[in-house]
Amino acid sequence: MAGMPAGNLARRLAREPLVHFALLGAVLFIAYEQLDPAWSGGAAAEEIVVTAGRVRSLAGTFARTWQRPPTPAELDGLVEDYIREEVLYREALALGLDRDDTVVRRRLRQKLEFLSEDMAAAEPTAEELAAFFAENATAYQREAELTFAQVFLDPSKRGDRLEADAARLLETLRNRTNASETAVIGDSLMLEGRYEQVTATDVARLFGAAFEIALRDQPLGQWSGPLRSGYGAHLVLVETRTPGQTPGLAEVRDMVARDWSEARRQRMLDEHYQSLRERFRIRIEALPPAEAAPGP
C-alpha cells in the first residue's frame, strides 16, 4: 500500500473484516480482565483459611490418638497436611471428580441426612408423647400369654399305632393329678414338657403356626389332643390363659419416646428431601422397549 494517502488507508482498513475481528478481540480481552481478574492470570487466588479452631481440632485429634500433645513441628505438619487436603479437594471439585462416583454420592447423602437428623433432635412434650401413644396404642399391646404342658408322640416310632397310643395316653393323663408325672410318658423330644407364660408368637416359633392355632381352642385344665406339629403329635394341657392388654403410657414411656423420636426424625428427613426436590425439574428418560424391565 506504498504511496497510498493516509486517509484512504484508514478508510480501507476500516472496511477490512480481519481488522474488525482483531479490535473485537482486544475489547473482549480488556473486559474480561476488568470483570474477572483471575481470567488474565494476574488475579487474587482463592483463599484458604486455617482457623484457630481448626488447629485446636487437629491437635486434639493427634492427642487422642497418641496420648500426648503434638510437638510444634508435628503441629506444623498437621496444618500443612490439612492445607494439602483442602487444595486437592477444591481442585477435585473444580474438575468435577465428585460426579458419577457412587461412594462419594452416598457419603455426601449420609452427611446431609445426619445434618438433618441433628436439626430434628428434640424431646417430646407430655402432650406430644400422649398423642403419639394414643395413635399407636396397638403397637404396644402385650400379647396374650398361656401356660401349657405337652406330651410328644413320635410318628416314626409308633407308626400305625399312633392314634390308638394317643387315645390310651390321653386317658392315662386325665387320671393323673400331678403334671410332673407326665415327664416319663411319651417320646423324647428336644423341647420342654411345660411352658410357662409364653405368647402365641413363642408357641408358633417352637411348634409351628398350625399347632398354635389349634392350641387356642383347647379347654383349660384338661388334657386334650392330639395336636399336630412339625415334629409329630402332642397331647396338651392348657393350664392358664392371660388375655392381651395395652399397658399404660407410664409403663412403656421410654419405648414410646424412642419411637416418637424415630418417627419425627423420619418425617423431617422426608419433608426436607421434598423441599429440596421441589427446587429441581425432574426428567426421567424412558428406556428403549428392548431394555425395559418386564411387567409383573
Phi and psi restraints in degrees (value plus and minus 20) as a CYANA .aco file:
   2 ALA   PHI     -80.6   -40.6
   2 ALA   PSI     118.2   158.2
   3 GLY   PHI      64.9   104.9
   3 GLY   PSI     -25.9    14.1
   4 MET   PHI     -97.6   -57.6
   4 MET   PSI     113.2   153.2
   5 PRO   PHI     -78.1   -38.1
   5 PRO   PSI     127.5   167.5
   6 ALA   PHI     -79.2   -39.2
   6 ALA   PSI     -58.4   -18.4
   7 GLY   PHI     -85.3   -45.3
   7 GLY   PSI     -63.3   -23.3
   8 ASN   PHI     -83.8   -43.8
   8 ASN   PSI     -59.9   -19.9
   9 LEU   PHI     -81.1   -41.1
   9 LEU   PSI     -64.0   -24.0
  10 ALA   PHI     -83.0   -43.0
  10 ALA   PSI     -62.2   -22.2
  11 ARG   PHI     -85.7   -45.7
  11 ARG   PSI     -56.4   -16.4
  12 ARG   PHI     -89.1   -49.1
  12 ARG   PSI     -61.9   -21.9
  13 LEU   PHI     -83.9   -43.9
  13 LEU   PSI     -54.9   -14.9
  14 ALA   PHI     -84.7   -44.7
  14 ALA   PSI     -43.7    -3.7
  15 ARG   PHI    -112.2   -72.2
  15 ARG   PSI     -25.0    15.0
  16 GLU   PHI     -99.8   -59.8
  16 GLU   PSI     104.1   144.1
  17 PRO   PHI     -80.2   -40.2
  17 PRO   PSI     -54.8   -14.8
  18 LEU   PHI     -83.2   -43.2
  18 LEU   PSI     -57.5   -17.5
  19 VAL   PHI     -86.9   -46.9
  19 VAL   PSI     -61.2   -21.2
  20 HIS   PHI     -79.5   -39.5
  20 HIS   PSI     -62.8   -22.8
  21 PHE   PHI     -82.7   -42.7
  21 PHE   PSI     -62.8   -22.8
  22 ALA   PHI     -84.9   -44.9
  22 ALA   PSI     -62.2   -22.2
  23 LEU   PHI     -85.2   -45.2
  23 LEU   PSI     -60.6   -20.6
  24 LEU   PHI     -83.1   -43.1
  24 LEU   PSI     -60.5   -20.5
  25 GLY   PHI     -82.1   -42.1
  25 GLY   PSI     -61.6   -21.6
  26 ALA   PHI     -83.9   -43.9
  26 ALA   PSI     -60.6   -20.6
  27 VAL   PHI     -84.0   -44.0
  27 VAL   PSI     -64.5   -24.5
  28 LEU   PHI     -83.5   -43.5
  28 LEU   PSI     -59.2   -19.2
  29 PHE   PHI     -80.3   -40.3
  29 PHE   PSI     -66.7   -26.7
  30 ILE   PHI     -85.1   -45.1
  30 ILE   PSI     -60.3   -20.3
  31 ALA   PHI     -84.5   -44.5
  31 ALA   PSI     -66.3   -26.3
  32 TYR   PHI     -81.3   -41.3
  32 TYR   PSI     -58.9   -18.9
  33 GLU   PHI     -84.8   -44.8
  33 GLU   PSI     -56.8   -16.8
  34 GLN   PHI     -95.7   -55.7
  34 GLN   PSI     -61.1   -21.1
  35 LEU   PHI    -101.5   -61.5
  35 LEU   PSI     -52.3   -12.3
  36 ASP   PHI    -157.2  -117.2
  36 ASP   PSI      67.6   107.6
  37 PRO   PHI     -77.9   -37.9
  37 PRO   PSI     -49.6    -9.6
  38 ALA   PHI     -84.9   -44.9
  38 ALA   PSI     -43.4    -3.4
  39 TRP   PHI     -85.2   -45.2
  39 TRP   PSI     -52.3   -12.3
  40 SER   PHI    -106.4   -66.4
  40 SER   PSI     -25.8    14.2
  41 GLY   PHI      67.3   107.3
  41 GLY   PSI     -22.5    17.5
  42 GLY   PHI    -133.6   -93.6
  42 GLY   PSI       3.1    43.1
  43 ALA   PHI    -117.7   -77.7
  43 ALA   PSI     150.4   190.4
  44 ALA   PHI     -87.2   -47.2
  44 ALA   PSI     119.9   159.9
  45 ALA   PHI     -99.4   -59.4
  45 ALA   PSI     138.9   178.9
  46 GLU   PHI     -83.8   -43.8
  46 GLU   PSI     121.1   161.1
  47 GLU   PHI    -113.6   -73.6
  47 GLU   PSI     117.9   157.9
  48 ILE   PHI    -136.8   -96.8
  48 ILE   PSI     100.4   140.4
  49 VAL   PHI    -129.8   -89.8
  49 VAL   PSI     102.5   142.5
  50 VAL   PHI    -119.7   -79.7
  50 VAL   PSI      80.1   120.1
  51 THR   PHI     -92.9   -52.9
  51 THR   PSI     143.1   183.1
  52 ALA   PHI     -81.8   -41.8
  52 ALA   PSI     -55.3   -15.3
  53 GLY   PHI     -83.2   -43.2
  53 GLY   PSI     -58.2   -18.2
  54 ARG   PHI     -85.6   -45.6
  54 ARG   PSI     -61.4   -21.4
  55 VAL   PHI     -82.1   -42.1
  55 VAL   PSI     -64.0   -24.0
  56 ARG   PHI     -82.3   -42.3
  56 ARG   PSI     -59.0   -19.0
  57 SER   PHI     -84.1   -44.1
  57 SER   PSI     -62.3   -22.3
  58 LEU   PHI     -82.8   -42.8
  58 LEU   PSI     -62.7   -22.7
  59 ALA   PHI     -86.9   -46.9
  59 ALA   PSI     -59.0   -19.0
  60 GLY   PHI     -85.3   -45.3
  60 GLY   PSI     -61.0   -21.0
  61 THR   PHI     -83.1   -43.1
  61 THR   PSI     -62.2   -22.2
  62 PHE   PHI     -81.3   -41.3
  62 PHE   PSI     -64.9   -24.9
  63 ALA   PHI     -84.0   -44.0
  63 ALA   PSI     -59.5   -19.5
  64 ARG   PHI     -87.6   -47.6
  64 ARG   PSI     -51.6   -11.6
  65 THR   PHI     -97.3   -57.3
  65 THR   PSI     -65.0   -25.0
  66 TRP   PHI    -124.4   -84.4
  66 TRP   PSI     -19.0    21.0
  67 GLN   PHI      39.4    79.4
  67 GLN   PSI      12.4    52.4
  68 ARG   PHI    -184.1  -144.1
  68 ARG   PSI     135.7   175.7
  69 PRO   PHI     -93.8   -53.8
  69 PRO   PSI     134.7   174.7
  70 PRO   PHI     -92.9   -52.9
  70 PRO   PSI     130.9   170.9
  71 THR   PHI     -92.8   -52.8
  71 THR   PSI     144.4   184.4
  72 PRO   PHI     -74.3   -34.3
  72 PRO   PSI     -60.6   -20.6
  73 ALA   PHI     -86.4   -46.4
  73 ALA   PSI     -60.7   -20.7
  74 GLU   PHI     -86.4   -46.4
  74 GLU   PSI     -58.6   -18.6
  75 LEU   PHI     -86.4   -46.4
  75 LEU   PSI     -59.4   -19.4
  76 ASP   PHI     -79.8   -39.8
  76 ASP   PSI     -60.5   -20.5
  77 GLY   PHI     -85.4   -45.4
  77 GLY   PSI     -59.2   -19.2
  78 LEU   PHI     -83.3   -43.3
  78 LEU   PSI     -63.0   -23.0
  79 VAL   PHI     -84.6   -44.6
  79 VAL   PSI     -63.9   -23.9
  80 GLU   PHI     -84.4   -44.4
  80 GLU   PSI     -57.2   -17.2
  81 ASP   PHI     -86.7   -46.7
  81 ASP   PSI     -58.3   -18.3
  82 TYR   PHI     -82.7   -42.7
  82 TYR   PSI     -63.9   -23.9
  83 ILE   PHI     -81.5   -41.5
  83 ILE   PSI     -62.4   -22.4
  84 ARG   PHI     -80.4   -40.4
  84 ARG   PSI     -64.4   -24.4
  85 GLU   PHI     -82.0   -42.0
  85 GLU   PSI     -62.6   -22.6
  86 GLU   PHI     -85.9   -45.9
  86 GLU   PSI     -62.1   -22.1
  87 VAL   PHI     -80.8   -40.8
  87 VAL   PSI     -69.1   -29.1
  88 LEU   PHI     -88.2   -48.2
  88 LEU   PSI     -54.9   -14.9
  89 TYR   PHI     -83.3   -43.3
  89 TYR   PSI     -66.2   -26.2
  90 ARG   PHI     -86.4   -46.4
  90 ARG   PSI     -57.4   -17.4
  91 GLU   PHI     -87.3   -47.3
  91 GLU   PSI     -58.3   -18.3
  92 ALA   PHI     -82.8   -42.8
  92 ALA   PSI     -60.8   -20.8
  93 LEU   PHI     -85.0   -45.0
  93 LEU   PSI     -61.6   -21.6
  94 ALA   PHI     -82.5   -42.5
  94 ALA   PSI     -53.4   -13.4
  95 LEU   PHI    -105.5   -65.5
  95 LEU   PSI     -23.3    16.7
  96 GLY   PHI      54.3    94.3
  96 GLY   PSI       4.6    44.6
  97 LEU   PHI     -92.2   -52.2
  97 LEU   PSI     -32.5     7.5
  98 ASP   PHI    -100.2   -60.2
  98 ASP   PSI     -31.6     8.4
  99 ARG   PHI    -100.6   -60.6
  99 ARG   PSI     128.6   168.6
 100 ASP   PHI      37.8    77.8
 100 ASP   PSI       7.4    47.4
 101 ASP   PHI    -134.1   -94.1
 101 ASP   PSI      89.6   129.6
 102 THR   PHI     -80.7   -40.7
 102 THR   PSI     -61.8   -21.8
 103 VAL   PHI     -83.5   -43.5
 103 VAL   PSI     -66.6   -26.6
 104 VAL   PHI     -84.0   -44.0
 104 VAL   PSI     -64.2   -24.2
 105 ARG   PHI     -80.9   -40.9
 105 ARG   PSI     -63.9   -23.9
 106 ARG   PHI     -87.9   -47.9
 106 ARG   PSI     -58.8   -18.8
 107 ARG   PHI     -85.1   -45.1
 107 ARG   PSI     -62.3   -22.3
 108 LEU   PHI     -85.0   -45.0
 108 LEU   PSI     -59.1   -19.1
 109 ARG   PHI     -81.3   -41.3
 109 ARG   PSI     -65.9   -25.9
 110 GLN   PHI     -81.0   -41.0
 110 GLN   PSI     -62.8   -22.8
 111 LYS   PHI     -84.2   -44.2
 111 LYS   PSI     -59.2   -19.2
 112 LEU   PHI     -88.2   -48.2
 112 LEU   PSI     -58.6   -18.6
 113 GLU   PHI     -88.2   -48.2
 113 GLU   PSI     -57.8   -17.8
 114 PHE   PHI     -81.8   -41.8
 114 PHE   PSI     -60.8   -20.8
 115 LEU   PHI     -82.8   -42.8
 115 LEU   PSI     -62.1   -22.1
 116 SER   PHI     -84.6   -44.6
 116 SER   PSI     -57.8   -17.8
 117 GLU   PHI     -84.6   -44.6
 117 GLU   PSI     -60.5   -20.5
 118 ASP   PHI     -80.6   -40.6
 118 ASP   PSI     -58.9   -18.9
 119 MET   PHI     -89.3   -49.3
 119 MET   PSI     -47.9    -7.9
 120 ALA   PHI    -104.9   -64.9
 120 ALA   PSI     -31.7     8.3
 121 ALA   PHI     -81.8   -41.8
 121 ALA   PSI     109.2   149.2
 122 ALA   PHI    -186.5  -146.5
 122 ALA   PSI     140.7   180.7
 123 GLU   PHI    -119.8   -79.8
 123 GLU   PSI     116.1   156.1
 124 PRO   PHI     -93.5   -53.5
 124 PRO   PSI     127.6   167.6
 125 THR   PHI     -96.9   -56.9
 125 THR   PSI     146.8   186.8
 126 ALA   PHI     -80.9   -40.9
 126 ALA   PSI     -57.7   -17.7
 127 GLU   PHI     -87.8   -47.8
 127 GLU   PSI     -62.3   -22.3
 128 GLU   PHI     -83.8   -43.8
 128 GLU   PSI     -61.7   -21.7
 129 LEU   PHI     -86.3   -46.3
 129 LEU   PSI     -62.4   -22.4
 130 ALA   PHI     -84.4   -44.4
 130 ALA   PSI     -60.4   -20.4
 131 ALA   PHI     -86.4   -46.4
 131 ALA   PSI     -61.6   -21.6
 132 PHE   PHI     -84.4   -44.4
 132 PHE   PSI     -62.2   -22.2
 133 PHE   PHI     -83.1   -43.1
 133 PHE   PSI     -61.6   -21.6
 134 ALA   PHI     -84.5   -44.5
 134 ALA   PSI     -57.9   -17.9
 135 GLU   PHI     -92.6   -52.6
 135 GLU   PSI     -44.5    -4.5
 136 ASN   PHI    -143.1  -103.1
 136 ASN   PSI      10.1    50.1
 137 ALA   PHI     -77.9   -37.9
 137 ALA   PSI     -57.4   -17.4
 138 THR   PHI     -83.3   -43.3
 138 THR   PSI     -45.1    -5.1
 139 ALA   PHI     -89.2   -49.2
 139 ALA   PSI     -39.9     0.1
 140 TYR   PHI    -128.1   -88.1
 140 TYR   PSI     -14.0    26.0
 141 GLN   PHI     -89.0   -49.0
 141 GLN   PSI     112.6   152.6
 142 ARG   PHI     -99.5   -59.5
 142 ARG   PSI     119.6   159.6
 143 GLU   PHI     -89.9   -49.9
 143 GLU   PSI     133.6   173.6
 144 ALA   PHI     -82.8   -42.8
 144 ALA   PSI     127.8   167.8
 145 GLU   PHI    -145.8  -105.8
 145 GLU   PSI     134.5   174.5
 146 LEU   PHI    -166.6  -126.6
 146 LEU   PSI     137.9   177.9
 147 THR   PHI    -138.1   -98.1
 147 THR   PSI     108.9   148.9
 148 PHE   PHI    -169.1  -129.1
 148 PHE   PSI     138.1   178.1
 149 ALA   PHI    -135.2   -95.2
 149 ALA   PSI     137.2   177.2
 150 GLN   PHI    -166.1  -126.1
 150 GLN   PSI     126.1   166.1
 151 VAL   PHI    -141.3  -101.3
 151 VAL   PSI     108.7   148.7
 152 PHE   PHI    -117.2   -77.2
 152 PHE   PSI     119.6   159.6
 153 LEU   PHI    -142.3  -102.3
 153 LEU   PSI     101.2   141.2
 154 ASP   PHI    -107.7   -67.7
 154 ASP   PSI      94.0   134.0
 155 PRO   PHI     -80.9   -40.9
 155 PRO   PSI     -52.7   -12.7
 156 SER   PHI     -88.4   -48.4
 156 SER   PSI     -43.9    -3.9
 157 LYS   PHI    -111.8   -71.8
 157 LYS   PSI     -55.3   -15.3
 158 ARG   PHI    -115.1   -75.1
 158 ARG   PSI     -43.7    -3.7
 159 GLY   PHI      36.1    76.1
 159 GLY   PSI    -147.6  -107.6
 160 ASP   PHI     -89.9   -49.9
 160 ASP   PSI     -34.2     5.8
 161 ARG   PHI    -104.9   -64.9
 161 ARG   PSI     -19.6    20.4
 162 LEU   PHI     -77.4   -37.4
 162 LEU   PSI     -71.1   -31.1
 163 GLU   PHI     -84.2   -44.2
 163 GLU   PSI     -63.3   -23.3
 164 ALA   PHI     -85.8   -45.8
 164 ALA   PSI     -62.1   -22.1
 165 ASP   PHI     -84.0   -44.0
 165 ASP   PSI     -58.7   -18.7
 166 ALA   PHI     -83.6   -43.6
 166 ALA   PSI     -63.0   -23.0
 167 ALA   PHI     -84.8   -44.8
 167 ALA   PSI     -60.6   -20.6
 168 ARG   PHI     -86.5   -46.5
 168 ARG   PSI     -65.3   -25.3
 169 LEU   PHI     -87.3   -47.3
 169 LEU   PSI     -54.0   -14.0
 170 LEU   PHI     -82.8   -42.8
 170 LEU   PSI     -62.3   -22.3
 171 GLU   PHI     -84.7   -44.7
 171 GLU   PSI     -59.7   -19.7
 172 THR   PHI     -83.9   -43.9
 172 THR   PSI     -64.1   -24.1
 173 LEU   PHI     -85.6   -45.6
 173 LEU   PSI     -57.2   -17.2
 174 ARG   PHI     -88.2   -48.2
 174 ARG   PSI     -39.9     0.1
 175 ASN   PHI    -112.0   -72.0
 175 ASN   PSI     -20.8    19.2
 176 ARG   PHI    -122.9   -82.9
 176 ARG   PSI     119.0   159.0
 177 THR   PHI    -118.9   -78.9
 177 THR   PSI     -39.6     0.4
 178 ASN   PHI    -121.8   -81.8
 178 ASN   PSI      91.2   131.2
 179 ALA   PHI     -85.1   -45.1
 179 ALA   PSI     -45.2    -5.2
 180 SER   PHI     -87.2   -47.2
 180 SER   PSI     -41.1    -1.1
 181 GLU   PHI     -90.4   -50.4
 181 GLU   PSI     -34.7     5.3
 182 THR   PHI     -95.2   -55.2
 182 THR   PSI     -30.1     9.9
 183 ALA   PHI     -81.5   -41.5
 183 ALA   PSI     -48.0    -8.0
 184 VAL   PHI    -114.0   -74.0
 184 VAL   PSI     -18.5    21.5
 185 ILE   PHI    -121.7   -81.7
 185 ILE   PSI     126.1   166.1
 186 GLY   PHI      71.1   111.1
 186 GLY   PSI    -194.3  -154.3
 187 ASP   PHI    -122.2   -82.2
 187 ASP   PSI     138.2   178.2
 188 SER   PHI     -92.5   -52.5
 188 SER   PSI     125.7   165.7
 189 LEU   PHI    -176.0  -136.0
 189 LEU   PSI     120.1   160.1
 190 MET   PHI     -98.5   -58.5
 190 MET   PSI      29.7    69.7
 191 LEU   PHI    -159.1  -119.1
 191 LEU   PSI     140.7   180.7
 192 GLU   PHI     -90.4   -50.4
 192 GLU   PSI     135.4   175.4
 193 GLY   PHI    -104.8   -64.8
 193 GLY   PSI     -36.7     3.3
 194 ARG   PHI    -164.9  -124.9
 194 ARG   PSI     117.6   157.6
 195 TYR   PHI    -144.7  -104.7
 195 TYR   PSI     108.1   148.1
 196 GLU   PHI    -130.1   -90.1
 196 GLU   PSI     107.4   147.4
 197 GLN   PHI      30.8    70.8
 197 GLN   PSI      35.8    75.8
 198 VAL   PHI    -124.2   -84.2
 198 VAL   PSI     133.9   173.9
 199 THR   PHI    -111.7   -71.7
 199 THR   PSI     148.2   188.2
 200 ALA   PHI     -80.6   -40.6
 200 ALA   PSI     -56.5   -16.5
 201 THR   PHI     -81.5   -41.5
 201 THR   PSI     -62.1   -22.1
 202 ASP   PHI     -82.4   -42.4
 202 ASP   PSI     -64.6   -24.6
 203 VAL   PHI     -83.7   -43.7
 203 VAL   PSI     -64.6   -24.6
 204 ALA   PHI     -83.6   -43.6
 204 ALA   PSI     -56.8   -16.8
 205 ARG   PHI     -86.4   -46.4
 205 ARG   PSI     -57.2   -17.2
 206 LEU   PHI    -104.8   -64.8
 206 LEU   PSI     -60.2   -20.2
 207 PHE   PHI    -135.2   -95.2
 207 PHE   PSI     -32.4     7.6
 208 GLY   PHI      85.2   125.2
 208 GLY   PSI     136.1   176.1
 209 ALA   PHI     -85.7   -45.7
 209 ALA   PSI     -59.3   -19.3
 210 ALA   PHI     -83.2   -43.2
 210 ALA   PSI     -60.4   -20.4
 211 PHE   PHI     -84.3   -44.3
 211 PHE   PSI     -63.3   -23.3
 212 GLU   PHI     -83.0   -43.0
 212 GLU   PSI     -62.1   -22.1
 213 ILE   PHI     -84.7   -44.7
 213 ILE   PSI     -63.0   -23.0
 214 ALA   PHI     -85.5   -45.5
 214 ALA   PSI     -54.4   -14.4
 215 LEU   PHI     -85.5   -45.5
 215 LEU   PSI     -46.5    -6.5
 216 ARG   PHI     -81.8   -41.8
 216 ARG   PSI     -51.3   -11.3
 217 ASP   PHI    -113.3   -73.3
 217 ASP   PSI     -17.2    22.8
 218 GLN   PHI    -101.5   -61.5
 218 GLN   PSI     125.7   165.7
 219 PRO   PHI     -90.2   -50.2
 219 PRO   PSI     135.4   175.4
 220 LEU   PHI    -100.6   -60.6
 220 LEU   PSI     119.7   159.7
 221 GLY   PHI      51.5    91.5
 221 GLY   PSI      -1.8    38.2
 222 GLN   PHI    -164.4  -124.4
 222 GLN   PSI     114.3   154.3
 223 TRP   PHI     -85.7   -45.7
 223 TRP   PSI     120.6   160.6
 224 SER   PHI    -170.2  -130.2
 224 SER   PSI     156.0   196.0
 225 GLY   PHI     102.9   142.9
 225 GLY   PSI    -187.7  -147.7
 226 PRO   PHI    -102.2   -62.2
 226 PRO   PSI     128.3   168.3
 227 LEU   PHI    -125.8   -85.8
 227 LEU   PSI     123.2   163.2
 228 ARG   PHI    -113.5   -73.5
 228 ARG   PSI     122.3   162.3
 229 SER   PHI    -155.6  -115.6
 229 SER   PSI    -196.4  -156.4
 230 GLY   PHI     -88.7   -48.7
 230 GLY   PSI     -35.0     5.0
 231 TYR   PHI    -109.4   -69.4
 231 TYR   PSI     -55.7   -15.7
 232 GLY   PHI     139.2   179.2
 232 GLY   PSI    -150.7  -110.7
 233 ALA   PHI    -134.7   -94.7
 233 ALA   PSI     129.7   169.7
 234 HIS   PHI    -157.9  -117.9
 234 HIS   PSI     115.6   155.6
 235 LEU   PHI    -114.0   -74.0
 235 LEU   PSI     116.5   156.5
 236 VAL   PHI    -150.7  -110.7
 236 VAL   PSI     131.7   171.7
 237 LEU   PHI    -149.7  -109.7
 237 LEU   PSI      88.7   128.7
 238 VAL   PHI    -105.8   -65.8
 238 VAL   PSI      95.6   135.6
 239 GLU   PHI    -108.7   -68.7
 239 GLU   PSI     -66.9   -26.9
 240 THR   PHI    -163.8  -123.8
 240 THR   PSI     133.8   173.8
 241 ARG   PHI    -152.0  -112.0
 241 ARG   PSI     110.3   150.3
 242 THR   PHI    -134.9   -94.9
 242 THR   PSI      99.0   139.0
 243 PRO   PHI     -86.5   -46.5
 243 PRO   PSI     135.1   175.1
 244 GLY   PHI     -88.4   -48.4
 244 GLY   PSI     134.8   174.8
 245 GLN   PHI    -171.3  -131.3
 245 GLN   PSI     135.4   175.4
 246 THR   PHI    -114.0   -74.0
 246 THR   PSI     102.9   142.9
 247 PRO   PHI     -92.4   -52.4
 247 PRO   PSI     144.7   184.7
 248 GLY   PHI     -95.5   -55.5
 248 GLY   PSI     138.3   178.3
 249 LEU   PHI     -77.3   -37.3
 249 LEU   PSI     -57.8   -17.8
 250 ALA   PHI     -81.5   -41.5
 250 ALA   PSI     -51.2   -11.2
 251 GLU   PHI     -93.6   -53.6
 251 GLU   PSI     -48.6    -8.6
 252 VAL   PHI    -144.1  -104.1
 252 VAL   PSI       5.6    45.6
 253 ARG   PHI     -76.7   -36.7
 253 ARG   PSI     -65.2   -25.2
 254 ASP   PHI     -82.0   -42.0
 254 ASP   PSI     -62.3   -22.3
 255 MET   PHI     -85.5   -45.5
 255 MET   PSI     -62.7   -22.7
 256 VAL   PHI     -84.7   -44.7
 256 VAL   PSI     -59.8   -19.8
 257 ALA   PHI     -83.2   -43.2
 257 ALA   PSI     -60.5   -20.5
 258 ARG   PHI     -83.7   -43.7
 258 ARG   PSI     -63.9   -23.9
 259 ASP   PHI     -86.4   -46.4
 259 ASP   PSI     -58.8   -18.8
 260 TRP   PHI     -80.6   -40.6
 260 TRP   PSI     -65.5   -25.5
 261 SER   PHI     -82.7   -42.7
 261 SER   PSI     -61.7   -21.7
 262 GLU   PHI     -86.5   -46.5
 262 GLU   PSI     -62.0   -22.0
 263 ALA   PHI     -85.0   -45.0
 263 ALA   PSI     -60.7   -20.7
 264 ARG   PHI     -86.4   -46.4
 264 ARG   PSI     -61.0   -21.0
 265 ARG   PHI     -80.5   -40.5
 265 ARG   PSI     -66.7   -26.7
 266 GLN   PHI     -86.7   -46.7
 266 GLN   PSI     -58.7   -18.7
 267 ARG   PHI     -84.2   -44.2
 267 ARG   PSI     -62.5   -22.5
 268 MET   PHI     -90.3   -50.3
 268 MET   PSI     -54.8   -14.8
 269 LEU   PHI     -81.4   -41.4
 269 LEU   PSI     -64.9   -24.9
 270 ASP   PHI     -84.8   -44.8
 270 ASP   PSI     -62.6   -22.6
 271 GLU   PHI     -85.7   -45.7
 271 GLU   PSI     -60.1   -20.1
 272 HIS   PHI     -84.5   -44.5
 272 HIS   PSI     -63.2   -23.2
 273 TYR   PHI     -81.8   -41.8
 273 TYR   PSI     -64.5   -24.5
 274 GLN   PHI     -83.1   -43.1
 274 GLN   PSI     -59.7   -19.7
 275 SER   PHI     -84.6   -44.6
 275 SER   PSI     -55.9   -15.9
 276 LEU   PHI     -92.2   -52.2
 276 LEU   PSI     -60.2   -20.2
 277 ARG   PHI     -82.9   -42.9
 277 ARG   PSI     -54.6   -14.6
 278 GLU   PHI     -86.6   -46.6
 278 GLU   PSI     -34.3     5.7
 279 ARG   PHI     -99.8   -59.8
 279 ARG   PSI     -27.9    12.1
 280 PHE   PHI    -133.1   -93.1
 280 PHE   PSI     130.6   170.6
 281 ARG   PHI    -116.4   -76.4
 281 ARG   PSI      94.2   134.2
 282 ILE   PHI    -114.6   -74.6
 282 ILE   PSI     109.4   149.4
 283 ARG   PHI    -153.4  -113.4
 283 ARG   PSI     102.0   142.0
 284 ILE   PHI    -132.1   -92.1
 284 ILE   PSI      97.5   137.5
 285 GLU   PHI     -99.5   -59.5
 285 GLU   PSI     115.8   155.8
 286 ALA   PHI     -95.9   -55.9
 286 ALA   PSI     123.4   163.4
 287 LEU   PHI     -94.2   -54.2
 287 LEU   PSI     132.0   172.0
 288 PRO   PHI     -79.7   -39.7
 288 PRO   PSI     129.2   169.2
 289 PRO   PHI     -71.7   -31.7
 289 PRO   PSI     -55.1   -15.1
 290 ALA   PHI     -88.5   -48.5
 290 ALA   PSI     -43.3    -3.3
 291 GLU   PHI    -122.1   -82.1
 291 GLU   PSI     -28.4    11.6
 292 ALA   PHI     -87.3   -47.3
 292 ALA   PSI     125.2   165.2
 293 ALA   PHI     -88.5   -48.5
 293 ALA   PSI     122.6   162.6
 294 PRO   PHI     -87.2   -47.2
 294 PRO   PSI     130.0   170.0
 295 GLY   PHI     -93.8   -53.8
 295 GLY   PSI     151.9   191.9
